[in-house]
Amino acid sequence: MTDVPQIYRILPEVILTITGVVIMLAEPLLAKNASRKPFGWLAVLGTLAALGASHWQLGLPTGTAFYGTVQTDAYSVFFHIVIGGIVLASLLVTLDAASPDTEGLGELFALLCFGAVGMMLMTCAVELLLVFIGLEISSISTYIMACFRRKSAKGPEASIKYFLLGSFATAFFLYGIALIFGATGSTAIPDLATLLTSSQTPILATIGVSMIIIGLGFKVSAAPFQVWTPDVYEGAPSPVVGLMSTAPKAAAFAVLLRILYVAFPALHNHWQPLLWCMAALSMTIGNLGALRQQNVKRMLAYSSIAHAGYLLVAFTALSSDGIAAATFYTLSYAAMNVGIFAVFSHAGGMNDRLTLIQDYRGLAYRSPLLGGALAFFLISLIGIPFTGGFFGKFYVFVSALHSGLVWLTIIGLVNSGIAAYYYLRLLAAAYSKPVHSDLLDGIPRATAPLLFALLLTVVVTLILGIAPGSVLSIAKAGANTLSPAGAIEAGTTTAAVK
């Protein structure tokens, strides 16, 4: 192991932790009626510093630290940058949507930083117990942020539902770790593949992996563990939902990829059918549920379930191309989903004045900027060419076809057609003839934080749509770091589930 100071391996997490602690310590010192928005700009600076540290980590040699619990490689750095970018955009959107006297605003900025720490730890952890710790740091932060609108009945309801169901998911995840330790005598992800071959109780490991998939399936809102999603999305503020629908999913998918492809490639005959069923159910339940929604946040909640299904299609491909497709899709979905919630946040504010599809009728005429951005993100979610959403789905379905997953690909394509209906319904409302609406008349002018957030998300979505090759090559470099000895190649030659 090269002589690199161990703190360098977790430098982005250290920077964000210090930022969050400083905000928490300084916030009570201000007068009660003083604006808390400067703390938001402090959080933005801390996130930018963490992003710079993540990029700097690319120059470090691949290696572990802190007794082999964290690992710095191209894969972990890729997800560090994705999560950092999501948090940066979410902070900017919050600065735009919140008023200076918003109650608890300073705590919200600190929680965004702490949540990012947990998610980043998950992506670089190579020890299951550290994954659990990172998962809990992230989850506790999002539970509290979901309850930010305490004076609204839906806020506490969303938080309680999220917390109770999340606790069950955490129990599954932790018990799965215990069973894996019982079967192999270790919780170190790089060692599990070797130890499993000599294990006398592989059935325990199989059950343990299934429980871990169930626990993480809740975090990514994959069916049949998605029941919390619509209510939580509806009750939480739009800037929080933009973060909640993307960053925790990116971290959970990163962990699941590392666990399945590094630790348990030998059990792919057991976990591949499970992921196949979860992918098909998520795509179908998500899109059919979205068809019936009039509330835009509930519609996008079901859309989020469907997109989790598209990502799981890549998981079942059992190839390095599938890993690369999953990481590429994670980035493209994050950009367009954070962007669309930025539009909703500015139009509706922290209290979500605009909740129904019909409330956005004539939006493009009242605010061409918001209407144009909304249209761009919607056509990307549909998967129209020259957007990141198109190449995201293209790479996912191609990797599935190359692995022989014909029926799963057909289910995915049919569901993509169904999804076009409800996305176009919102788009048609935004570009319909304007009607008199006091709600739309109250849309404020775009602020600098909103413009930066929209610019960031639009540029990323556009680059992924017109020049995807460079990002895909980075994703493939990260995928190569996950390949245990012959595991990926063995998976590609195995008969696929059809």
C-alpha positions as CSV (number, residue, x, y, z in Angstrom):
1,M,0.0,0.0,0.0
2,T,1.4,3.4,-1.0
3,D,2.2,5.9,1.7
4,V,-0.7,8.2,1.5
5,P,-2.1,10.0,4.6
6,Q,-5.3,8.2,5.5
7,I,-7.2,11.4,5.9
8,Y,-6.9,12.0,2.2
9,R,-9.1,9.0,1.5
10,I,-12.1,10.7,3.2
11,L,-11.2,14.4,2.6
12,P,-14.6,15.3,1.0
13,E,-16.4,13.8,4.0
14,V,-14.2,15.7,6.4
15,I,-14.8,19.0,4.6
16,L,-18.6,18.6,4.6
17,T,-18.6,17.5,8.3
18,I,-16.7,20.6,9.3
19,T,-19.0,22.8,7.3
20,G,-22.1,21.2,8.9
21,V,-20.7,21.5,12.4
22,V,-19.8,25.2,11.9
23,I,-23.3,25.9,10.7
24,M,-24.8,24.2,13.7
25,L,-22.6,26.0,16.2
26,A,-23.0,29.4,14.6
27,E,-26.7,29.3,13.9
28,P,-27.9,29.8,17.5
29,L,-25.7,32.8,17.9
30,L,-27.7,34.9,15.4
31,A,-30.7,36.9,16.4
32,K,-34.0,35.1,16.0
33,N,-35.2,37.4,13.2
34,A,-31.8,37.4,11.4
35,S,-31.6,35.8,7.9
36,R,-30.1,32.3,7.9
37,K,-29.3,32.4,4.1
38,P,-25.6,33.2,4.7
39,F,-25.3,29.7,6.1
40,G,-26.6,28.4,2.8
41,W,-23.8,30.2,1.0
42,L,-21.3,28.7,3.5
43,A,-22.7,25.2,2.8
44,V,-22.3,26.0,-1.0
45,L,-18.6,26.9,-0.4
46,G,-18.1,23.7,1.6
47,T,-19.7,21.6,-1.1
48,L,-17.6,23.2,-3.8
49,A,-14.5,22.5,-1.7
50,A,-15.7,18.8,-1.2
51,L,-16.2,18.6,-5.0
52,G,-12.6,19.9,-5.6
53,A,-11.3,17.4,-3.0
54,S,-13.1,14.6,-4.8
55,H,-11.6,15.6,-8.1
56,W,-8.2,15.8,-6.5
57,Q,-8.6,12.2,-5.2
58,L,-8.5,11.0,-8.8
59,G,-4.7,11.6,-8.6
60,L,-4.4,9.3,-5.6
61,P,-3.4,5.7,-6.2
62,T,-6.2,3.2,-5.6
63,G,-6.0,2.1,-2.0
64,T,-7.7,1.6,1.3
65,A,-7.4,3.4,4.7
66,F,-8.6,3.1,8.3
67,Y,-8.0,-0.7,8.5
68,G,-9.4,-1.4,5.1
69,T,-12.8,0.1,5.7
70,V,-12.7,2.8,3.0
71,Q,-11.3,2.7,-0.5
72,T,-10.5,5.5,-3.0
73,D,-10.8,4.5,-6.6
74,A,-12.4,5.8,-9.8
75,Y,-15.7,4.2,-8.9
76,S,-16.0,5.9,-5.5
77,V,-14.8,9.3,-6.8
78,F,-17.4,9.2,-9.6
79,F,-20.2,8.8,-7.1
80,H,-18.6,11.4,-4.8
81,I,-18.8,13.9,-7.6
82,V,-22.4,12.9,-8.5
83,I,-23.6,13.3,-4.9
84,G,-21.7,16.5,-4.4
85,G,-23.2,18.0,-7.5
86,I,-26.7,17.0,-6.4
87,V,-26.2,18.6,-3.0
88,L,-24.8,21.7,-4.6
89,A,-27.8,22.1,-6.8
90,S,-30.2,21.4,-3.9
91,L,-28.5,24.1,-1.8
92,L,-28.9,26.6,-4.6
93,V,-32.6,25.7,-5.1
94,T,-33.2,26.0,-1.3
95,L,-31.5,29.4,-1.3
96,D,-33.9,30.5,-4.1
97,A,-37.1,29.1,-2.7
98,A,-36.7,29.9,1.0
99,S,-37.5,33.3,2.5
100,P,-34.9,34.8,4.9
101,D,-37.3,34.2,7.9
102,T,-38.0,30.6,7.1
103,E,-38.0,28.7,10.3
104,G,-35.2,26.1,10.7
105,L,-33.4,27.1,7.6
106,G,-29.9,27.0,9.2
107,E,-30.6,23.4,10.4
108,L,-31.7,22.4,6.9
109,F,-28.4,23.6,5.4
110,A,-26.4,21.6,8.0
111,L,-28.5,18.5,7.5
112,L,-27.9,18.7,3.7
113,C,-24.1,18.6,4.5
114,F,-24.4,15.8,7.0
115,G,-26.6,13.8,4.7
116,A,-24.0,14.1,1.9
117,V,-21.3,12.8,4.4
118,G,-23.3,9.6,4.9
119,M,-24.0,9.1,1.2
120,M,-20.3,9.6,0.3
121,L,-19.2,7.2,3.0
122,M,-21.5,4.6,1.6
123,T,-19.9,4.9,-1.9
124,C,-16.3,4.5,-0.7
125,A,-17.0,1.9,2.1
126,V,-15.6,-1.6,1.5
127,E,-16.8,-2.8,4.9
128,L,-20.4,-3.7,5.4
129,L,-20.6,-2.2,8.9
130,L,-19.3,1.2,7.6
131,V,-21.9,1.0,4.9
132,F,-24.5,0.6,7.6
133,I,-23.1,3.6,9.5
134,G,-23.2,5.8,6.3
135,L,-26.7,4.6,5.5
136,E,-27.9,5.6,9.0
137,I,-26.2,9.1,8.8
138,S,-27.9,9.7,5.4
139,S,-31.3,8.3,6.5
140,I,-31.5,10.2,9.8
141,S,-30.8,13.4,7.9
142,T,-33.5,12.8,5.3
143,Y,-36.0,11.7,7.9
144,I,-35.6,15.2,9.6
145,M,-35.6,17.1,6.3
146,A,-38.8,15.4,5.2
147,C,-40.5,17.0,8.3
148,F,-39.1,20.5,7.5
149,R,-42.7,21.9,7.0
150,R,-43.7,21.2,10.6
151,K,-46.7,23.5,10.5
152,S,-48.2,21.5,7.7
153,A,-50.0,18.2,8.6
154,K,-48.4,16.5,5.6
155,G,-44.9,17.2,6.7
156,P,-44.9,15.3,10.0
157,E,-47.0,12.6,8.4
158,A,-44.4,12.1,5.7
159,S,-41.5,12.1,8.2
160,I,-43.2,9.5,10.5
161,K,-44.0,7.2,7.6
162,Y,-40.5,7.5,6.2
163,F,-39.0,6.9,9.6
164,L,-41.1,3.8,10.5
165,L,-40.7,2.1,7.2
166,G,-37.1,3.1,7.0
167,S,-36.5,1.4,10.4
168,F,-37.8,-1.9,9.1
169,A,-35.6,-1.6,6.0
170,T,-32.6,-0.9,8.3
171,A,-33.4,-4.0,10.3
172,F,-33.4,-6.1,7.2
173,F,-30.1,-4.6,6.1
174,L,-28.4,-5.1,9.5
175,Y,-29.7,-8.7,9.9
176,G,-28.5,-9.5,6.4
177,I,-25.0,-8.3,7.5
178,A,-25.2,-10.6,10.6
179,L,-26.1,-13.6,8.4
180,I,-23.3,-12.9,6.0
181,F,-20.8,-12.7,8.9
182,G,-22.2,-16.0,10.3
183,A,-21.6,-17.6,6.9
184,T,-18.2,-16.3,6.1
185,G,-16.7,-14.9,9.3
186,S,-16.1,-11.5,7.8
187,T,-17.9,-8.3,6.7
188,A,-15.1,-6.9,4.5
189,I,-16.5,-6.7,1.0
190,P,-13.3,-7.5,-0.9
191,D,-12.8,-10.7,1.1
192,L,-16.3,-12.1,1.0
193,A,-16.1,-13.6,-2.5
194,T,-13.1,-15.7,-1.5
195,L,-14.5,-16.7,1.9
196,L,-17.8,-17.7,0.4
197,T,-16.2,-20.5,-1.7
198,S,-15.0,-22.2,1.4
199,S,-18.1,-21.5,3.5
200,Q,-20.0,-24.5,4.9
201,T,-23.2,-22.5,5.1
202,P,-23.8,-20.8,1.8
203,I,-27.6,-20.7,2.4
204,L,-27.0,-18.2,5.2
205,A,-25.1,-15.9,2.8
206,T,-27.9,-16.3,0.2
207,I,-30.5,-15.2,2.7
208,G,-28.2,-12.4,3.9
209,V,-27.8,-11.0,0.4
210,S,-31.5,-11.2,-0.1
211,M,-32.1,-9.1,3.1
212,I,-29.5,-6.6,2.0
213,I,-31.3,-6.2,-1.3
214,I,-34.6,-5.7,0.5
215,G,-33.1,-3.0,2.8
216,L,-31.5,-1.1,-0.1
217,G,-34.6,-1.7,-2.2
218,F,-36.5,0.5,0.2
219,K,-33.9,3.3,0.0
220,V,-34.1,3.4,-3.8
221,S,-38.0,3.1,-3.7
222,A,-38.0,-0.1,-5.8
223,A,-41.2,-2.2,-5.9
224,P,-42.5,-3.9,-3.8
225,F,-40.8,-1.6,-1.2
226,Q,-42.1,1.7,-2.6
227,V,-45.2,2.3,-0.6
228,W,-43.6,5.3,1.3
229,T,-42.6,7.2,-1.8
230,P,-45.8,9.2,-2.9
231,D,-46.7,10.3,0.6
232,V,-43.2,11.4,1.5
233,Y,-42.6,13.2,-1.7
234,E,-45.9,15.1,-1.3
235,G,-45.2,16.1,2.3
236,A,-41.6,17.2,2.0
237,P,-40.6,20.6,0.5
238,S,-39.7,20.4,-3.2
239,P,-36.0,21.3,-2.7
240,V,-35.7,18.4,-0.3
241,V,-37.6,16.0,-2.6
242,G,-35.1,17.0,-5.4
243,L,-32.3,15.8,-3.2
244,M,-34.2,12.8,-1.7
245,S,-35.2,11.4,-5.1
246,T,-31.6,11.4,-6.4
247,A,-28.7,11.5,-4.0
248,P,-29.7,8.6,-1.6
249,K,-30.6,6.5,-4.6
250,A,-27.2,7.1,-6.2
251,A,-25.5,6.1,-2.9
252,A,-27.6,3.0,-2.4
253,F,-27.2,1.9,-6.0
254,A,-23.4,2.4,-5.7
255,V,-23.4,0.2,-2.6
256,L,-25.5,-2.5,-4.2
257,L,-23.3,-2.7,-7.2
258,R,-20.2,-3.0,-5.1
259,I,-21.8,-5.7,-2.9
260,L,-23.3,-7.8,-5.6
261,Y,-20.4,-7.6,-8.2
262,V,-17.5,-7.7,-5.8
263,A,-18.6,-9.8,-2.8
264,F,-21.2,-12.1,-4.2
265,P,-20.7,-12.8,-7.9
266,A,-20.9,-16.5,-7.2
267,L,-24.5,-16.1,-6.0
268,H,-25.7,-14.4,-9.1
269,N,-28.0,-17.3,-9.9
270,H,-29.9,-16.4,-6.7
271,W,-29.9,-12.6,-6.7
272,Q,-30.3,-12.0,-10.5
273,P,-33.8,-13.4,-10.6
274,L,-34.7,-11.3,-7.6
275,L,-33.5,-8.1,-9.3
276,W,-35.2,-9.2,-12.5
277,C,-38.6,-9.3,-10.7
278,M,-37.9,-6.1,-8.8
279,A,-37.0,-4.3,-12.1
280,A,-40.1,-5.5,-13.9
281,L,-42.4,-4.6,-10.9
282,S,-40.8,-1.2,-10.4
283,M,-41.2,-0.1,-14.0
284,T,-44.8,-1.4,-14.3
285,I,-46.1,-0.2,-10.9
286,G,-44.3,3.1,-11.2
287,N,-45.6,4.0,-14.6
288,L,-49.2,2.7,-14.1
289,G,-49.4,4.5,-10.8
290,A,-48.2,7.8,-12.3
291,L,-50.9,7.7,-14.9
292,R,-53.6,8.3,-12.3
293,Q,-52.0,11.2,-10.5
294,Q,-53.1,14.8,-10.7
295,N,-50.6,16.0,-8.1
296,V,-47.2,16.7,-9.7
297,K,-45.1,15.5,-6.8
298,R,-47.0,12.3,-6.5
299,M,-46.7,11.8,-10.2
300,L,-42.9,12.2,-10.0
301,A,-42.8,9.9,-7.0
302,Y,-44.2,7.1,-9.1
303,S,-41.9,8.2,-11.9
304,S,-39.0,7.8,-9.5
305,I,-40.2,4.2,-8.8
306,A,-40.2,3.5,-12.5
307,H,-36.7,4.9,-13.0
308,A,-35.4,2.7,-10.1
309,G,-36.7,-0.2,-12.3
310,Y,-34.8,1.0,-15.3
311,L,-31.6,1.1,-13.2
312,L,-32.2,-2.4,-11.9
313,V,-32.4,-3.6,-15.5
314,A,-28.7,-2.7,-15.8
315,F,-28.0,-4.6,-12.6
316,T,-29.3,-7.8,-14.0
317,A,-27.0,-7.6,-17.1
318,L,-24.1,-9.2,-15.2
319,S,-21.4,-7.4,-17.2
320,S,-19.1,-4.4,-16.9
321,D,-21.2,-2.7,-19.5
322,G,-24.2,-3.1,-17.2
323,I,-22.3,-1.4,-14.3
324,A,-21.3,1.4,-16.6
325,A,-24.8,1.8,-17.9
326,A,-26.2,1.9,-14.3
327,T,-23.7,4.6,-13.3
328,F,-24.3,6.7,-16.4
329,Y,-28.1,6.4,-15.9
330,T,-27.7,7.5,-12.2
331,L,-26.0,10.7,-13.3
332,S,-28.5,11.5,-16.1
333,Y,-31.5,10.9,-13.9
334,A,-30.0,13.0,-11.1
335,A,-29.5,15.9,-13.4
336,M,-32.9,16.0,-14.9
337,N,-34.8,15.2,-11.7
338,V,-33.0,17.8,-9.6
339,G,-33.7,20.3,-12.4
340,I,-37.4,19.6,-12.6
341,F,-37.8,20.0,-8.9
342,A,-35.8,23.3,-9.1
343,V,-38.6,24.5,-11.4
344,F,-41.3,23.4,-9.0
345,S,-39.5,24.9,-6.0
346,H,-39.3,28.3,-7.6
347,A,-42.8,28.3,-8.9
348,G,-44.4,26.9,-5.7
349,G,-42.0,28.0,-3.0
350,M,-41.1,26.0,0.1
351,N,-44.8,25.7,0.9
352,D,-45.7,24.2,-2.5
353,R,-48.4,26.6,-3.6
354,L,-48.7,24.8,-7.0
355,T,-49.5,21.1,-6.4
356,L,-51.7,20.0,-9.3
357,I,-50.9,19.6,-13.0
358,Q,-53.6,22.1,-13.9
359,D,-51.9,24.7,-11.6
360,Y,-49.1,24.8,-14.2
361,R,-51.4,25.6,-17.1
362,G,-49.9,28.5,-19.0
363,L,-46.6,28.4,-17.1
364,A,-44.5,28.8,-20.3
365,Y,-46.3,32.1,-21.1
366,R,-46.0,33.5,-17.6
367,S,-42.4,32.5,-17.2
368,P,-40.6,31.4,-20.5
369,L,-37.5,30.4,-18.5
370,L,-39.3,28.0,-16.2
371,G,-41.5,26.7,-19.0
372,G,-38.5,26.0,-21.3
373,A,-36.6,24.3,-18.5
374,L,-39.6,22.2,-17.5
375,A,-40.0,21.1,-21.2
376,F,-36.4,20.2,-21.5
377,F,-36.3,18.0,-18.4
378,L,-39.6,16.4,-19.3
379,I,-38.4,15.3,-22.8
380,S,-35.2,14.0,-21.2
381,L,-37.3,12.0,-18.7
382,I,-39.3,10.6,-21.7
383,G,-36.0,9.7,-23.4
384,I,-36.0,11.9,-26.5
385,P,-32.7,12.0,-28.4
386,F,-30.0,14.6,-27.7
387,T,-30.8,14.5,-23.9
388,G,-29.2,12.5,-21.2
389,G,-32.4,10.5,-20.6
390,F,-32.2,9.0,-24.1
391,F,-28.6,7.7,-23.8
392,G,-29.3,6.6,-20.2
393,K,-32.1,4.3,-21.3
394,F,-30.2,3.3,-24.5
395,Y,-27.2,2.0,-22.6
396,V,-29.3,0.2,-20.0
397,F,-31.4,-1.6,-22.6
398,V,-28.4,-2.4,-24.8
399,S,-26.5,-3.9,-21.9
400,A,-29.6,-6.0,-21.0
401,L,-30.0,-7.2,-24.6
402,H,-26.3,-8.2,-24.8
403,S,-26.9,-10.3,-21.7
404,G,-29.9,-12.0,-23.2
405,L,-32.6,-10.2,-21.1
406,V,-35.0,-9.9,-24.0
407,W,-38.2,-10.0,-22.1
408,L,-37.0,-7.5,-19.4
409,T,-36.0,-5.2,-22.2
410,I,-39.4,-5.5,-23.9
411,I,-41.1,-4.7,-20.5
412,G,-38.8,-1.6,-20.2
413,L,-39.6,-0.3,-23.7
414,V,-43.3,-0.7,-23.2
415,N,-43.1,1.1,-19.9
416,S,-41.1,3.9,-21.5
417,G,-44.0,4.4,-24.0
418,I,-46.5,4.5,-21.1
419,A,-44.4,7.1,-19.3
420,A,-44.5,9.4,-22.3
421,Y,-48.2,10.0,-21.7
422,Y,-48.0,11.5,-18.2
423,Y,-44.9,13.5,-18.9
424,L,-46.5,15.0,-22.0
425,R,-49.7,15.7,-20.1
426,L,-47.7,18.0,-17.8
427,L,-45.8,19.5,-20.8
428,A,-49.1,20.2,-22.6
429,A,-50.5,22.0,-19.5
430,A,-47.4,24.2,-19.2
431,Y,-47.8,25.3,-22.9
432,S,-51.6,25.5,-22.9
433,K,-53.4,28.8,-23.4
434,P,-52.9,30.9,-20.2
435,V,-55.7,31.2,-17.8
436,H,-56.2,33.7,-15.0
437,S,-54.4,32.3,-12.0
438,D,-53.4,34.2,-8.9
439,L,-51.0,31.4,-8.2
440,L,-49.1,31.8,-11.4
441,D,-49.2,35.5,-11.1
442,G,-47.3,35.2,-7.9
443,I,-44.2,33.5,-9.4
444,P,-41.2,35.6,-8.4
445,R,-38.4,36.6,-10.8
446,A,-35.6,34.1,-11.2
447,T,-32.7,34.7,-8.7
448,A,-29.0,34.0,-9.2
449,P,-29.1,30.7,-7.2
450,L,-31.9,29.4,-9.3
451,L,-30.2,30.4,-12.5
452,F,-27.0,28.6,-11.4
453,A,-28.9,25.5,-10.4
454,L,-30.8,25.4,-13.7
455,L,-27.6,26.0,-15.7
456,L,-25.8,23.2,-13.9
457,T,-28.6,20.7,-14.4
458,V,-29.4,21.7,-18.0
459,V,-25.7,21.6,-19.1
460,V,-25.1,18.2,-17.5
461,T,-28.3,16.8,-19.1
462,L,-27.3,18.3,-22.5
463,I,-23.7,17.1,-22.4
464,L,-24.9,13.6,-21.6
465,G,-27.2,13.8,-24.6
466,I,-24.8,15.1,-27.2
467,A,-21.4,13.9,-26.0
468,P,-22.0,10.9,-23.8
469,G,-18.8,9.1,-24.7
470,S,-16.5,10.8,-22.3
471,V,-18.8,10.3,-19.3
472,L,-19.4,6.7,-20.3
473,S,-15.7,6.0,-20.5
474,I,-15.3,7.4,-16.9
475,A,-18.2,5.1,-15.9
476,K,-16.5,2.1,-17.5
477,A,-13.2,2.9,-15.7
478,G,-15.1,2.8,-12.5
479,A,-16.9,-0.4,-13.5
480,N,-13.5,-2.1,-14.1
481,T,-12.5,-1.4,-10.5
482,L,-15.4,-3.6,-9.4
483,S,-14.5,-6.6,-11.4
484,P,-13.4,-9.5,-9.1
485,A,-11.3,-12.2,-10.6
486,G,-13.3,-13.4,-13.5
487,A,-16.7,-12.6,-11.9
488,I,-18.0,-10.3,-14.6
489,E,-16.9,-12.5,-17.4
490,A,-18.4,-15.6,-15.7
491,G,-21.7,-13.7,-15.3
492,T,-21.9,-12.8,-18.9
493,T,-21.7,-16.4,-20.0
494,T,-24.3,-17.6,-17.6
495,A,-27.8,-18.3,-18.9
496,A,-29.8,-15.2,-18.4
497,V,-33.2,-15.1,-16.8
498,K,-35.9,-14.9,-19.5
